[in-house]
Amino acid sequence: MSNSVTQSSDAWYQDAAKAQIQSERMGRAELLNGRVAMLGFLIGLITEFLTGHGIASQITFGLFGQG
C-alpha cells in the first residue's frame, strides 16, 4: 500500500511542477510579446514623425508599394 501512495504522491508533485513551469514560460512569453509590441509602436511613431505619414498609411503604402 505504501508503494501506491508514494507513486500517487510522486505523480502529484510531477504534475504540480509541470504546471508551474508552464505558467512561468507563459509569463515570460507574454512579457516578451508586450515589449515587442511597445517597440513596434514606438518605431511606427518615429517613422510617422520622420515621414509625415500616419501608421495606417505606412501599412497601406507597404502593402501596395506606393511611396
Summary of the structure (lengths in Angstrom):
residues: 67
radius of gyration: 24.4
end to end distance: 76.4
largest distance: 76.4
contacts: 129
relative contact order: 0.06
helix: 90%
strand: 0%
